[in-house]
Amino acid sequence: MQWYFTLLLWFLISSPAKGQWIEDPAVDARVQRGIDCIYNIEFEKAEKEFVEVVRLAPDHPAGLFFQAMTEWWRILSNFEDESRDKGFYAMLDKVIDVCEKRLDKNENDVTALFFKGGAVGFRGRLRANRGAWLLAANDGLVALPAVRKANKLEPANYDVLLGMGIYNYYADVVPSQYPVIKPLMIFLPGGEKKKGLEQLELAAKKARYAKVEATYFLLQTYFSYEKQYVRALELARELHNKYPKNPLFHRMYGRCHVSLGYWAEAFDIFNEVERRYRIHQAGYDDFDAREAYYYIGRHYFLASRFEESLKNFYRCDEISRKTDKNGSSGFMSMANLTIGMIYDLQKKRGSALAQYQKVLNMKEYENTYKEARRFMEKPYSRAQ
């Protein structure tokens, strides 16, 4: 729950504004190319662009900030590896220093306000993911005044609408779903769900620099909270088509197909995810493979091709034992539950019972305990 609170604060500072961009068209073009390279997991190309931006505009925080974002996506590509954290924090400190110098000269410098907020916010996001909740929450509170001031200075900016839209939506929705954070919200303004969605839609359509971020957050919102899977699929397709090398967008594209029951399409998508993992394509790691093997196994299970299903669920379980360091994931729990169901269908009752007991020893995910106990009392069958 603390993670949601900290992420809520981070949402405030994740949107760039028009005033932050370098006016030189050639340098601005480098920023745009570099951003596209980040999203497409082409880190070396991104770095080359941002090194030039820093050289050509040393007093502007854009180059330094996006160098840090390149490092951030490297961290995301292998999140269990904390060896890059220290360097990432140091890069963000450089951004903050440049912004502070600009603010000393002009307290209404929108460029400095937004990049300072962005740097502090990403620092808070990583701290939250590493479990440093108090430090992360403090980063959010430090960033909030800068973001609100920048929004007042440029209220009609479509890029600014990303941060405001995310905040308005999640400040309304998250406290109602997670009451534990309600006391923390007394320090922050209230949200408005409908307004937040409208702002996100507008940013996704009209923002120049925040378009991808707005589209991604809309995708997550429609998928996870609004349960509007058709709209989520449209957005996932847009992101995947534009950035086909991004494993996060790739997996979300597959999940949307699953949620709509389009299993043939989902099967093809996750088979491609698995192939890219197998050939060690940049960005595709054990977390991507764990999910891919689960959905491939699920497809075969629904098609009554049990041997193929078991093969993929076994792989999902094997990889989960490496990735799930803080307890079993939903993929691991569901894979093992379904293995037990297959054993029942194969009349291997002893193996099925052992499997259901294994599920009860894992972290509960949705109704896995309930289902495991039910099938322990009465063997699973297709008629159920």
Buried (B, 14 or more C-beta within 10 A) or exposed (E): EBBBBBBBBBBBBBBBBBBBBBEEEEBBEBBEBBBBBBBBBBBEBBBBBBBBBBEBBEEBBBBBBBBBBBBBBBBBBBEEEEEBBEEBBEBBBBBBBBBEEBBEEEEEBBBBBBBBBBBBBBBBBBBBBEEBBEBBBBBBBBBBEBBBBBBEBBEEBBBBBBBBBBBBBBBBBBBEEBEEBEEBBEEBEEBBBEBBBBBBBBBBEEBEBBBBBBBBBBBBBBBEBBEEBEBBBBBBBBBBEBBEBBBBBBBBBBBBBBBBEBBEBBBEBBBBBBEBBEEEBBBBBBBBBBBBBBBBBBBBBEEEEBEBBBBBBBBBBBBBEEBBEEEBBBBBBBBBBBBBBBBBBEEBEEBBBEBBEBBBEBBBBEEBBEBBEEBBEEBBEEEE
